[in-house]
């Protein structure tokens, strides 16, 4: 199993506060704010698509430049 350095300093979230996980419940300190996620979801997707398109464009232009 891979090691996580400074695991005690990490903030690990779980999806539902009422849900209990046998082995990792003590690690999960916070729960996901689903309303916040839903409110900002369109912006997050716009950024992700822009990054993906930019990488594709850079990869494509460097391939064309090599020819």
mmCIF file as Biopython writes it, N, C-alpha, C and O atoms, coordinates in Angstrom:
data_model
#
loop_
_atom_site.group_PDB
_atom_site.id
_atom_site.type_symbol
_atom_site.label_atom_id
_atom_site.label_alt_id
_atom_site.label_comp_id
_atom_site.label_asym_id
_atom_site.label_entity_id
_atom_site.label_seq_id
_atom_site.pdbx_PDB_ins_code
_atom_site.Cartn_x
_atom_site.Cartn_y
_atom_site.Cartn_z
_atom_site.occupancy
_atom_site.B_iso_or_equiv
_atom_site.auth_seq_id
_atom_site.auth_asym_id
_atom_site.pdbx_PDB_model_num
ATOM 1   N N  . UNK A ? 1  ? 0.842   -1.178 0.000   1.0 0.0 1  A 1 
ATOM 2   C CA . UNK A ? 1  ? 0.000   0.000  0.000   1.0 0.0 1  A 1 
ATOM 3   C C  . UNK A ? 1  ? 0.888   1.243  0.000   1.0 0.0 1  A 1 
ATOM 4   O O  . UNK A ? 1  ? 1.862   1.305  0.751   1.0 0.0 1  A 1 
ATOM 5   N N  . UNK A ? 2  ? 0.564   2.231  -0.833  1.0 0.0 2  A 1 
ATOM 6   C CA . UNK A ? 2  ? 1.393   3.444  -0.874  1.0 0.0 2  A 1 
ATOM 7   C C  . UNK A ? 2  ? 1.280   4.256  0.410   1.0 0.0 2  A 1 
ATOM 8   O O  . UNK A ? 2  ? 0.239   4.275  1.066   1.0 0.0 2  A 1 
ATOM 9   N N  . UNK A ? 3  ? 2.359   4.915  0.746   1.0 0.0 3  A 1 
ATOM 10  C CA . UNK A ? 3  ? 2.366   5.745  1.946   1.0 0.0 3  A 1 
ATOM 11  C C  . UNK A ? 3  ? 1.988   7.168  1.587   1.0 0.0 3  A 1 
ATOM 12  O O  . UNK A ? 3  ? 2.294   7.655  0.498   1.0 0.0 3  A 1 
ATOM 13  N N  . UNK A ? 4  ? 1.325   7.818  2.512   1.0 0.0 4  A 1 
ATOM 14  C CA . UNK A ? 4  ? 1.002   9.233  2.351   1.0 0.0 4  A 1 
ATOM 15  C C  . UNK A ? 4  ? 1.806   9.996  3.387   1.0 0.0 4  A 1 
ATOM 16  O O  . UNK A ? 4  ? 1.645   9.791  4.591   1.0 0.0 4  A 1 
ATOM 17  N N  . UNK A ? 5  ? 2.668   10.875 2.910   1.0 0.0 5  A 1 
ATOM 18  C CA . UNK A ? 5  ? 3.451   11.676 3.831   1.0 0.0 5  A 1 
ATOM 19  C C  . UNK A ? 5  ? 2.557   12.722 4.479   1.0 0.0 5  A 1 
ATOM 20  O O  . UNK A ? 5  ? 1.669   13.280 3.834   1.0 0.0 5  A 1 
ATOM 21  N N  . UNK A ? 6  ? 2.794   12.977 5.734   1.0 0.0 6  A 1 
ATOM 22  C CA . UNK A ? 6  ? 2.045   13.988 6.487   1.0 0.0 6  A 1 
ATOM 23  C C  . UNK A ? 6  ? 0.539   13.761 6.443   1.0 0.0 6  A 1 
ATOM 24  O O  . UNK A ? 6  ? -0.225  14.714 6.289   1.0 0.0 6  A 1 
ATOM 25  N N  . UNK A ? 7  ? 0.110   12.523 6.575   1.0 0.0 7  A 1 
ATOM 26  C CA . UNK A ? 7  ? -1.320  12.222 6.501   1.0 0.0 7  A 1 
ATOM 27  C C  . UNK A ? 7  ? -2.094  12.928 7.615   1.0 0.0 7  A 1 
ATOM 28  O O  . UNK A ? 7  ? -3.273  13.241 7.453   1.0 0.0 7  A 1 
ATOM 29  N N  . UNK A ? 8  ? -1.438  13.174 8.728   1.0 0.0 8  A 1 
ATOM 30  C CA . UNK A ? 8  ? -2.135  13.849 9.831   1.0 0.0 8  A 1 
ATOM 31  C C  . UNK A ? 8  ? -2.454  15.302 9.494   1.0 0.0 8  A 1 
ATOM 32  O O  . UNK A ? 8  ? -3.334  15.897 10.116  1.0 0.0 8  A 1 
ATOM 33  N N  . UNK A ? 9  ? -1.755  15.883 8.521   1.0 0.0 9  A 1 
ATOM 34  C CA . UNK A ? 9  ? -2.001  17.262 8.119   1.0 0.0 9  A 1 
ATOM 35  C C  . UNK A ? 9  ? -3.013  17.376 6.979   1.0 0.0 9  A 1 
ATOM 36  O O  . UNK A ? 9  ? -3.480  18.473 6.674   1.0 0.0 9  A 1 
ATOM 37  N N  . UNK A ? 10 ? -3.351  16.256 6.350   1.0 0.0 10 A 1 
ATOM 38  C CA . UNK A ? 10 ? -4.299  16.282 5.240   1.0 0.0 10 A 1 
ATOM 39  C C  . UNK A ? 10 ? -5.725  16.408 5.756   1.0 0.0 10 A 1 
ATOM 40  O O  . UNK A ? 10 ? -6.054  15.913 6.834   1.0 0.0 10 A 1 
ATOM 41  N N  . UNK A ? 11 ? -6.557  17.071 4.981   1.0 0.0 11 A 1 
ATOM 42  C CA . UNK A ? 11 ? -7.980  17.155 5.301   1.0 0.0 11 A 1 
ATOM 43  C C  . UNK A ? 11 ? -8.696  16.252 4.308   1.0 0.0 11 A 1 
ATOM 44  O O  . UNK A ? 11 ? -8.737  16.536 3.111   1.0 0.0 11 A 1 
ATOM 45  N N  . UNK A ? 12 ? -9.256  15.169 4.812   1.0 0.0 12 A 1 
ATOM 46  C CA . UNK A ? 12 ? -9.933  14.191 3.971   1.0 0.0 12 A 1 
ATOM 47  C C  . UNK A ? 12 ? -11.432 14.338 4.200   1.0 0.0 12 A 1 
ATOM 48  O O  . UNK A ? 12 ? -11.901 14.363 5.338   1.0 0.0 12 A 1 
ATOM 49  N N  . UNK A ? 13 ? -12.171 14.434 3.108   1.0 0.0 13 A 1 
ATOM 50  C CA . UNK A ? 13 ? -13.608 14.655 3.168   1.0 0.0 13 A 1 
ATOM 51  C C  . UNK A ? 13 ? -14.352 13.354 2.899   1.0 0.0 13 A 1 
ATOM 52  O O  . UNK A ? 13 ? -13.853 12.469 2.204   1.0 0.0 13 A 1 
ATOM 53  N N  . UNK A ? 14 ? -15.555 13.252 3.460   1.0 0.0 14 A 1 
ATOM 54  C CA . UNK A ? 14 ? -16.434 12.151 3.105   1.0 0.0 14 A 1 
ATOM 55  C C  . UNK A ? 14 ? -17.739 12.732 2.579   1.0 0.0 14 A 1 
ATOM 56  O O  . UNK A ? 14 ? -18.075 13.881 2.865   1.0 0.0 14 A 1 
ATOM 57  N N  . UNK A ? 15 ? -18.468 11.938 1.813   1.0 0.0 15 A 1 
ATOM 58  C CA . UNK A ? 15 ? -19.646 12.435 1.114   1.0 0.0 15 A 1 
ATOM 59  C C  . UNK A ? 15 ? -20.826 12.699 2.042   1.0 0.0 15 A 1 
ATOM 60  O O  . UNK A ? 15 ? -21.589 13.638 1.816   1.0 0.0 15 A 1 
ATOM 61  N N  . UNK A ? 16 ? -20.984 11.896 3.066   1.0 0.0 16 A 1 
ATOM 62  C CA . UNK A ? 16 ? -22.145 12.027 3.949   1.0 0.0 16 A 1 
ATOM 63  C C  . UNK A ? 16 ? -21.696 11.943 5.401   1.0 0.0 16 A 1 
ATOM 64  O O  . UNK A ? 16 ? -20.999 11.005 5.788   1.0 0.0 16 A 1 
ATOM 65  N N  . UNK A ? 17 ? -22.088 12.905 6.186   1.0 0.0 17 A 1 
ATOM 66  C CA . UNK A ? 17 ? -21.676 12.971 7.593   1.0 0.0 17 A 1 
ATOM 67  C C  . UNK A ? 17 ? -22.173 11.758 8.385   1.0 0.0 17 A 1 
ATOM 68  O O  . UNK A ? 17 ? -21.492 11.283 9.294   1.0 0.0 17 A 1 
ATOM 69  N N  . UNK A ? 18 ? -23.359 11.261 8.035   1.0 0.0 18 A 1 
ATOM 70  C CA . UNK A ? 18 ? -23.953 10.148 8.792   1.0 0.0 18 A 1 
ATOM 71  C C  . UNK A ? 18 ? -23.361 8.795  8.426   1.0 0.0 18 A 1 
ATOM 72  O O  . UNK A ? 18 ? -23.508 7.833  9.181   1.0 0.0 18 A 1 
ATOM 73  N N  . UNK A ? 19 ? -22.703 8.707  7.295   1.0 0.0 19 A 1 
ATOM 74  C CA . UNK A ? 19 ? -22.132 7.436  6.830   1.0 0.0 19 A 1 
ATOM 75  C C  . UNK A ? 19 ? -20.900 7.083  7.650   1.0 0.0 19 A 1 
ATOM 76  O O  . UNK A ? 19 ? -20.052 7.943  7.891   1.0 0.0 19 A 1 
ATOM 77  N N  . UNK A ? 20 ? -20.790 5.847  8.078   1.0 0.0 20 A 1 
ATOM 78  C CA . UNK A ? 20 ? -19.646 5.375  8.857   1.0 0.0 20 A 1 
ATOM 79  C C  . UNK A ? 20 ? -18.809 4.423  8.010   1.0 0.0 20 A 1 
ATOM 80  O O  . UNK A ? 20 ? -19.327 3.497  7.385   1.0 0.0 20 A 1 
ATOM 81  N N  . UNK A ? 21 ? -17.507 4.674  8.007   1.0 0.0 21 A 1 
ATOM 82  C CA . UNK A ? 21 ? -16.566 3.828  7.280   1.0 0.0 21 A 1 
ATOM 83  C C  . UNK A ? 21 ? -15.681 3.125  8.303   1.0 0.0 21 A 1 
ATOM 84  O O  . UNK A ? 21 ? -15.056 3.773  9.143   1.0 0.0 21 A 1 
ATOM 85  N N  . UNK A ? 22 ? -15.632 1.831  8.230   1.0 0.0 22 A 1 
ATOM 86  C CA . UNK A ? 22 ? -14.964 1.038  9.260   1.0 0.0 22 A 1 
ATOM 87  C C  . UNK A ? 22 ? -13.491 1.385  9.434   1.0 0.0 22 A 1 
ATOM 88  O O  . UNK A ? 22 ? -13.033 1.564  10.563  1.0 0.0 22 A 1 
ATOM 89  N N  . UNK A ? 23 ? -12.757 1.481  8.366   1.0 0.0 23 A 1 
ATOM 90  C CA . UNK A ? 23 ? -11.304 1.608  8.470   1.0 0.0 23 A 1 
ATOM 91  C C  . UNK A ? 23 ? -10.783 3.031  8.332   1.0 0.0 23 A 1 
ATOM 92  O O  . UNK A ? 23 ? -9.672  3.325  8.774   1.0 0.0 23 A 1 
ATOM 93  N N  . UNK A ? 24 ? -11.559 3.910  7.731   1.0 0.0 24 A 1 
ATOM 94  C CA . UNK A ? 24 ? -11.032 5.259  7.477   1.0 0.0 24 A 1 
ATOM 95  C C  . UNK A ? 24 ? -11.842 6.366  8.141   1.0 0.0 24 A 1 
ATOM 96  O O  . UNK A ? 24 ? -11.562 7.543  7.915   1.0 0.0 24 A 1 
ATOM 97  N N  . UNK A ? 25 ? -12.826 6.026  8.944   1.0 0.0 25 A 1 
ATOM 98  C CA . UNK A ? 25 ? -13.688 7.044  9.542   1.0 0.0 25 A 1 
ATOM 99  C C  . UNK A ? 25 ? -12.907 8.033  10.404  1.0 0.0 25 A 1 
ATOM 100 O O  . UNK A ? 25 ? -13.250 9.215  10.456  1.0 0.0 25 A 1 
ATOM 101 N N  . UNK A ? 26 ? -11.880 7.567  11.069  1.0 0.0 26 A 1 
ATOM 102 C CA . UNK A ? 26 ? -11.102 8.470  11.924  1.0 0.0 26 A 1 
ATOM 103 C C  . UNK A ? 26 ? -10.277 9.462  11.101  1.0 0.0 26 A 1 
ATOM 104 O O  . UNK A ? 26 ? -9.869  10.501 11.620  1.0 0.0 26 A 1 
ATOM 105 N N  . UNK A ? 27 ? -10.026 9.157  9.827   1.0 0.0 27 A 1 
ATOM 106 C CA . UNK A ? 27 ? -9.262  10.058 8.960   1.0 0.0 27 A 1 
ATOM 107 C C  . UNK A ? 27 ? -10.122 11.169 8.366   1.0 0.0 27 A 1 
ATOM 108 O O  . UNK A ? 27 ? -9.625  12.259 8.081   1.0 0.0 27 A 1 
ATOM 109 N N  . UNK A ? 28 ? -11.405 10.895 8.182   1.0 0.0 28 A 1 
ATOM 110 C CA . UNK A ? 28 ? -12.307 11.855 7.539   1.0 0.0 28 A 1 
ATOM 111 C C  . UNK A ? 28 ? -12.758 12.890 8.559   1.0 0.0 28 A 1 
ATOM 112 O O  . UNK A ? 28 ? -13.518 12.594 9.481   1.0 0.0 28 A 1 
ATOM 113 N N  . UNK A ? 29 ? -12.269 14.116 8.368   1.0 0.0 29 A 1 
ATOM 114 C CA . UNK A ? 29 ? -12.580 15.170 9.333   1.0 0.0 29 A 1 
ATOM 115 C C  . UNK A ? 29 ? -13.721 16.071 8.904   1.0 0.0 29 A 1 
ATOM 116 O O  . UNK A ? 29 ? -14.373 16.685 9.749   1.0 0.0 29 A 1 
ATOM 117 N N  . UNK A ? 30 ? -13.972 16.161 7.619   1.0 0.0 30 A 1 
ATOM 118 C CA . UNK A ? 30 ? -15.004 17.067 7.123   1.0 0.0 30 A 1 
ATOM 119 C C  . UNK A ? 30 ? -15.877 16.358 6.101   1.0 0.0 30 A 1 
ATOM 120 O O  . UNK A ? 30 ? -15.541 15.282 5.607   1.0 0.0 30 A 1 
ATOM 121 N N  . UNK A ? 31 ? -17.015 16.990 5.793   1.0 0.0 31 A 1 
ATOM 122 C CA . UNK A ? 31 ? -17.900 16.460 4.761   1.0 0.0 31 A 1 
ATOM 123 C C  . UNK A ? 31 ? -17.952 17.434 3.589   1.0 0.0 31 A 1 
ATOM 124 O O  . UNK A ? 31 ? -17.699 18.628 3.744   1.0 0.0 31 A 1 
ATOM 125 N N  . UNK A ? 32 ? -18.279 16.911 2.436   1.0 0.0 32 A 1 
ATOM 126 C CA . UNK A ? 32 ? -18.355 17.715 1.219   1.0 0.0 32 A 1 
ATOM 127 C C  . UNK A ? 32 ? -19.566 18.636 1.299   1.0 0.0 32 A 1 
ATOM 128 O O  . UNK A ? 32 ? -20.652 18.208 1.690   1.0 0.0 32 A 1 
ATOM 129 N N  . UNK A ? 33 ? -19.384 19.880 0.934   1.0 0.0 33 A 1 
ATOM 130 C CA . UNK A ? 33 ? -20.481 20.845 0.860   1.0 0.0 33 A 1 
ATOM 131 C C  . UNK A ? 33 ? -21.074 20.738 -0.546  1.0 0.0 33 A 1 
ATOM 132 O O  . UNK A ? 33 ? -20.598 21.381 -1.481  1.0 0.0 33 A 1 
ATOM 133 N N  . UNK A ? 34 ? -22.114 19.922 -0.683  1.0 0.0 34 A 1 
ATOM 134 C CA . UNK A ? 34 ? -22.681 19.641 -1.998  1.0 0.0 34 A 1 
ATOM 135 C C  . UNK A ? 34 ? -23.324 20.870 -2.622  1.0 0.0 34 A 1 
ATOM 136 O O  . UNK A ? 34 ? -23.309 21.014 -3.845  1.0 0.0 34 A 1 
ATOM 137 N N  . UNK A ? 35 ? -23.892 21.763 -1.807  1.0 0.0 35 A 1 
ATOM 138 C CA . UNK A ? 35 ? -24.491 22.985 -2.354  1.0 0.0 35 A 1 
ATOM 139 C C  . UNK A ? 35 ? -23.419 23.876 -2.982  1.0 0.0 35 A 1 
ATOM 140 O O  . UNK A ? 35 ? -23.630 24.448 -4.052  1.0 0.0 35 A 1 
ATOM 141 N N  . UNK A ? 36 ? -22.286 23.988 -2.323  1.0 0.0 36 A 1 
ATOM 142 C CA . UNK A ? 36 ? -21.176 24.772 -2.860  1.0 0.0 36 A 1 
ATOM 143 C C  . UNK A ? 36 ? -20.664 24.158 -4.162  1.0 0.0 36 A 1 
ATOM 144 O O  . UNK A ? 36 ? -20.401 24.867 -5.133  1.0 0.0 36 A 1 
ATOM 145 N N  . UNK A ? 37 ? -20.527 22.847 -4.169  1.0 0.0 37 A 1 
ATOM 146 C CA . UNK A ? 37 ? -20.068 22.142 -5.368  1.0 0.0 37 A 1 
ATOM 147 C C  . UNK A ? 37 ? -21.041 22.341 -6.523  1.0 0.0 37 A 1 
ATOM 148 O O  . UNK A ? 37 ? -20.628 22.596 -7.654  1.0 0.0 37 A 1 
ATOM 149 N N  . UNK A ? 38 ? -22.329 22.223 -6.235  1.0 0.0 38 A 1 
ATOM 150 C CA . UNK A ? 38 ? -23.340 22.394 -7.281  1.0 0.0 38 A 1 
ATOM 151 C C  . UNK A ? 38 ? -23.355 23.830 -7.810  1.0 0.0 38 A 1 
ATOM 152 O O  . UNK A ? 38 ? -23.523 24.048 -9.010  1.0 0.0 38 A 1 
ATOM 153 N N  . UNK A ? 39 ? -23.182 24.790 -6.933  1.0 0.0 39 A 1 
ATOM 154 C CA . UNK A ? 39 ? -23.195 26.199 -7.332  1.0 0.0 39 A 1 
ATOM 155 C C  . UNK A ? 39 ? -22.017 26.530 -8.261  1.0 0.0 39 A 1 
ATOM 156 O O  . UNK A ? 39 ? -22.171 27.309 -9.202  1.0 0.0 39 A 1 
ATOM 157 N N  . UNK A ? 40 ? -20.861 25.950 -8.002  1.0 0.0 40 A 1 
ATOM 158 C CA . UNK A ? 40 ? -19.663 26.278 -8.777  1.0 0.0 40 A 1 
ATOM 159 C C  . UNK A ? 40 ? -19.329 25.248 -9.859  1.0 0.0 40 A 1 
ATOM 160 O O  . UNK A ? 40 ? -18.316 25.383 -10.545 1.0 0.0 40 A 1 
ATOM 161 N N  . UNK A ? 41 ? -20.161 24.235 -10.016 1.0 0.0 41 A 1 
ATOM 162 C CA . UNK A ? 41 ? -19.900 23.174 -10.985 1.0 0.0 41 A 1 
ATOM 163 C C  . UNK A ? 41 ? -19.721 23.693 -12.417 1.0 0.0 41 A 1 
ATOM 164 O O  . UNK A ? 41 ? -18.775 23.280 -13.088 1.0 0.0 41 A 1 
ATOM 165 N N  . UNK A ? 42 ? -20.593 24.585 -12.912 1.0 0.0 42 A 1 
ATOM 166 C CA . UNK A ? 42 ? -20.387 25.080 -14.286 1.0 0.0 42 A 1 
ATOM 167 C C  . UNK A ? 42 ? -19.036 25.770 -14.468 1.0 0.0 42 A 1 
ATOM 168 O O  . UNK A ? 42 ? -18.389 25.603 -15.502 1.0 0.0 42 A 1 
ATOM 169 N N  . UNK A ? 43 ? -18.609 26.538 -13.477 1.0 0.0 43 A 1 
ATOM 170 C CA . UNK A ? 43 ? -17.307 27.206 -13.566 1.0 0.0 43 A 1 
ATOM 171 C C  . UNK A ? 43 ? -16.163 26.195 -13.558 1.0 0.0 43 A 1 
ATOM 172 O O  . UNK A ? 43 ? -15.194 26.340 -14.304 1.0 0.0 43 A 1 
ATOM 173 N N  . UNK A ? 44 ? -16.280 25.173 -12.714 1.0 0.0 44 A 1 
ATOM 174 C CA . UNK A ? 44 ? -15.229 24.154 -12.654 1.0 0.0 44 A 1 
ATOM 175 C C  . UNK A ? 44 ? -15.124 23.405 -13.981 1.0 0.0 44 A 1 
ATOM 176 O O  . UNK A ? 44 ? -14.022 23.106 -14.441 1.0 0.0 44 A 1 
ATOM 177 N N  . UNK A ? 45 ? -16.268 23.103 -14.597 1.0 0.0 45 A 1 
ATOM 178 C CA . UNK A ? 45 ? -16.255 22.409 -15.881 1.0 0.0 45 A 1 
ATOM 179 C C  . UNK A ? 45 ? -15.678 23.303 -16.971 1.0 0.0 45 A 1 
ATOM 180 O O  . UNK A ? 45 ? -14.947 22.824 -17.837 1.0 0.0 45 A 1 
ATOM 181 N N  . UNK A ? 46 ? -15.996 24.593 -16.942 1.0 0.0 46 A 1 
ATOM 182 C CA . UNK A ? 46 ? -15.458 25.528 -17.930 1.0 0.0 46 A 1 
ATOM 183 C C  . UNK A ? 46 ? -13.935 25.580 -17.844 1.0 0.0 46 A 1 
ATOM 184 O O  . UNK A ? 46 ? -13.250 25.581 -18.867 1.0 0.0 46 A 1 
ATOM 185 N N  . UNK A ? 47 ? -13.413 25.622 -16.628 1.0 0.0 47 A 1 
ATOM 186 C CA . UNK A ? 47 ? -11.960 25.643 -16.441 1.0 0.0 47 A 1 
ATOM 187 C C  . UNK A ? 47 ? -11.340 24.331 -16.921 1.0 0.0 47 A 1 
ATOM 188 O O  . UNK A ? 47 ? -10.314 24.336 -17.602 1.0 0.0 47 A 1 
ATOM 189 N N  . UNK A ? 48 ? -11.966 23.209 -16.564 1.0 0.0 48 A 1 
ATOM 190 C CA . UNK A ? 48 ? -11.431 21.907 -16.968 1.0 0.0 48 A 1 
ATOM 191 C C  . UNK A ? 48 ? -11.405 21.765 -18.489 1.0 0.0 48 A 1 
ATOM 192 O O  . UNK A ? 48 ? -10.425 21.277 -19.051 1.0 0.0 48 A 1 
ATOM 193 N N  . UNK A ? 49 ? -12.470 22.188 -19.148 1.0 0.0 49 A 1 
ATOM 194 C CA . UNK A ? 49 ? -12.524 22.099 -20.609 1.0 0.0 49 A 1 
ATOM 195 C C  . UNK A ? 49 ? -11.494 23.029 -21.236 1.0 0.0 49 A 1 
ATOM 196 O O  . UNK A ? 49 ? -10.858 22.671 -22.226 1.0 0.0 49 A 1 
ATOM 197 N N  . UNK A ? 50 ? -11.324 24.218 -20.670 1.0 0.0 50 A 1 
ATOM 198 C CA . UNK A ? 50 ? -10.326 25.154 -21.199 1.0 0.0 50 A 1 
ATOM 199 C C  . UNK A ? 50 ? -8.920  24.584 -21.084 1.0 0.0 50 A 1 
ATOM 200 O O  . UNK A ? 50 ? -8.117  24.699 -22.009 1.0 0.0 50 A 1 
ATOM 201 N N  . UNK A ? 51 ? -8.630  23.970 -19.947 1.0 0.0 51 A 1 
ATOM 202 C CA . UNK A ? 51 ? -7.310  23.360 -19.754 1.0 0.0 51 A 1 
ATOM 203 C C  . UNK A ? 51 ? -7.112  22.219 -20.743 1.0 0.0 51 A 1 
ATOM 204 O O  . UNK A ? 51 ? -6.064  22.112 -21.378 1.0 0.0 51 A 1 
ATOM 205 N N  . UNK A ? 52 ? -8.115  21.376 -20.867 1.0 0.0 52 A 1 
ATOM 206 C CA . UNK A ? 52 ? -8.028  20.243 -21.785 1.0 0.0 52 A 1 
ATOM 207 C C  . UNK A ? 52 ? -7.852  20.728 -23.220 1.0 0.0 52 A 1 
ATOM 208 O O  . UNK A ? 52 ? -7.019  20.195 -23.954 1.0 0.0 52 A 1 
ATOM 209 N N  . UNK A ? 53 ? -8.618  21.720 -23.624 1.0 0.0 53 A 1 
ATOM 210 C CA . UNK A ? 53 ? -8.514  22.247 -24.986 1.0 0.0 53 A 1 
ATOM 211 C C  . UNK A ? 53 ? -7.157  22.900 -25.204 1.0 0.0 53 A 1 
ATOM 212 O O  . UNK A ? 53 ? -6.581  22.770 -26.285 1.0 0.0 53 A 1 
ATOM 213 N N  . UNK A ? 54 ? -6.643  23.587 -24.219 1.0 0.0 54 A 1 
ATOM 214 C CA . UNK A ? 54 ? -5.332  24.217 -24.333 1.0 0.0 54 A 1 
ATOM 215 C C  . UNK A ? 54 ? -4.229  23.200 -24.482 1.0 0.0 54 A 1 
ATOM 216 O O  . UNK A ? 54 ? -3.317  23.396 -25.285 1.0 0.0 54 A 1 
ATOM 217 N N  . UNK A ? 55 ? -4.287  22.139 -23.747 1.0 0.0 55 A 1 
ATOM 218 C CA . UNK A ? 55 ? -3.286  21.076 -23.869 1.0 0.0 55 A 1 
ATOM 219 C C  . UNK A ? 55 ? -3.362  20.435 -25.245 1.0 0.0 55 A 1 
ATOM 220 O O  . UNK A ? 55 ? -2.341  20.161 -25.876 1.0 0.0 55 A 1 
ATOM 221 N N  . UNK A ? 56 ? -4.589  20.199 -25.701 1.0 0.0 56 A 1 
ATOM 222 C CA . UNK A ? 56 ? -4.748  19.608 -27.021 1.0 0.0 56 A 1 
ATOM 223 C C  . UNK A ? 56 ? -4.183  20.543 -28.072 1.0 0.0 56 A 1 
ATOM 224 O O  . UNK A ? 56 ? -3.482  20.105 -28.985 1.0 0.0 56 A 1 
ATOM 225 N N  . UNK A ? 57 ? -4.487  21.835 -27.950 1.0 0.0 57 A 1 
ATOM 226 C CA . UNK A ? 57 ? -4.011  22.809 -28.924 1.0 0.0 57 A 1 
ATOM 227 C C  . UNK A ? 57 ? -2.488  22.878 -28.913 1.0 0.0 57 A 1 
ATOM 228 O O  . UNK A ? 57 ? -1.863  22.906 -29.972 1.0 0.0 57 A 1 
ATOM 229 N N  . UNK A ? 58 ? -1.888  22.906 -27.727 1.0 0.0 58 A 1 
ATOM 230 C CA . UNK A ? 58 ? -0.428  22.961 -27.645 1.0 0.0 58 A 1 
ATOM 231 C C  . UNK A ? 58 ? 0.199   21.702 -28.230 1.0 0.0 58 A 1 
ATOM 232 O O  . UNK A ? 58 ? 1.193   21.781 -28.952 1.0 0.0 58 A 1 
ATOM 233 N N  . UNK A ? 59 ? -0.363  20.563 -27.929 1.0 0.0 59 A 1 
ATOM 234 C CA . UNK A ? 59 ? 0.163   19.308 -28.453 1.0 0.0 59 A 1 
ATOM 235 C C  . UNK A ? 59 ? 0.036   19.284 -29.974 1.0 0.0 59 A 1 
ATOM 236 O O  . UNK A ? 59 ? 0.960   18.869 -30.672 1.0 0.0 59 A 1 
ATOM 237 N N  . UNK A ? 60 ? -1.097  19.725 -30.477 1.0 0.0 60 A 1 
ATOM 238 C CA . UNK A ? 60 ? -1.344  19.741 -31.921 1.0 0.0 60 A 1 
ATOM 239 C C  . UNK A ? 60 ? -0.397  20.717 -32.612 1.0 0.0 60 A 1 
ATOM 240 O O  . UNK A ? 60 ? 0.174   20.379 -33.649 1.0 0.0 60 A 1 
ATOM 241 N N  . UNK A ? 61 ? -0.217  21.909 -32.071 1.0 0.0 61 A 1 
ATOM 242 C CA . UNK A ? 61 ? 0.640   22.902 -32.721 1.0 0.0 61 A 1 
ATOM 243 C C  . UNK A ? 61 ? 2.103   22.471 -32.699 1.0 0.0 61 A 1 
ATOM 244 O O  . UNK A ? 61 ? 2.838   22.763 -33.642 1.0 0.0 61 A 1 
ATOM 245 N N  . UNK A ? 62 ? 2.539   21.789 -31.655 1.0 0.0 62 A 1 
ATOM 246 C CA . UNK A ? 62 ? 3.929   21.334 -31.619 1.0 0.0 62 A 1 
ATOM 247 C C  . UNK A ? 62 ? 4.156   20.207 -32.619 1.0 0.0 62 A 1 
ATOM 248 O O  . UNK A ? 62 ? 5.252   20.073 -33.162 1.0 0.0 62 A 1 
ATOM 249 N N  . UNK A ? 63 ? 3.132   19.396 -32.865 1.0 0.0 63 A 1 
ATOM 250 C CA . UNK A ? 63 ? 3.238   18.338 -33.861 1.0 0.0 63 A 1 
ATOM 251 C C  . UNK A ? 63 ? 3.334   18.941 -35.257 1.0 0.0 63 A 1 
ATOM 252 O O  . UNK A ? 63 ? 4.127   18.485 -36.081 1.0 0.0 63 A 1 
ATOM 253 N N  . UNK A ? 64 ? 2.536   19.954 -35.519 1.0 0.0 64 A 1 
ATOM 254 C CA . UNK A ? 64 ? 2.554   20.617 -36.822 1.0 0.0 64 A 1 
ATOM 255 C C  . UNK A ? 64 ? 3.897   21.308 -37.033 1.0 0.0 64 A 1 
ATOM 256 O O  . UNK A ? 64 ? 4.422   21.299 -38.147 1.0 0.0 64 A 1 
ATOM 257 N N  . UNK A ? 65 ? 4.454   21.898 -35.999 1.0 0.0 65 A 1 
ATOM 258 C CA . UNK A ? 65 ? 5.727   22.611 -36.105 1.0 0.0 65 A 1 
ATOM 259 C C  . UNK A ? 65 ? 6.874   21.655 -36.434 1.0 0.0 65 A 1 
ATOM 260 O O  . UNK A ? 65 ? 7.843   22.064 -37.074 1.0 0.0 65 A 1 
ATOM 261 N N  . UNK A ? 66 ? 6.786   20.408 -36.017 1.0 0.0 66 A 1 
ATOM 262 C CA . UNK A ? 66 ? 7.855   19.436 -36.270 1.0 0.0 66 A 1 
ATOM 263 C C  . UNK A ? 66 ? 7.895   18.989 -37.724 1.0 0.0 66 A 1 
ATOM 264 O O  . UNK A ? 66 ? 8.939   18.565 -38.219 1.0 0.0 66 A 1 
ATOM 265 N N  . UNK A ? 67 ? 6.773   19.083 -38.399 1.0 0.0 67 A 1 
ATOM 266 C CA . UNK A ? 67 ? 6.698   18.581 -39.784 1.0 0.0 67 A 1 
ATOM 267 C C  . UNK A ? 67 ? 7.435   19.418 -40.717 1.0 0.0 67 A 1 
ATOM 268 O O  . UNK A ? 67 ? 7.467   19.130 -41.914 1.0 0.0 67 A 1 
#
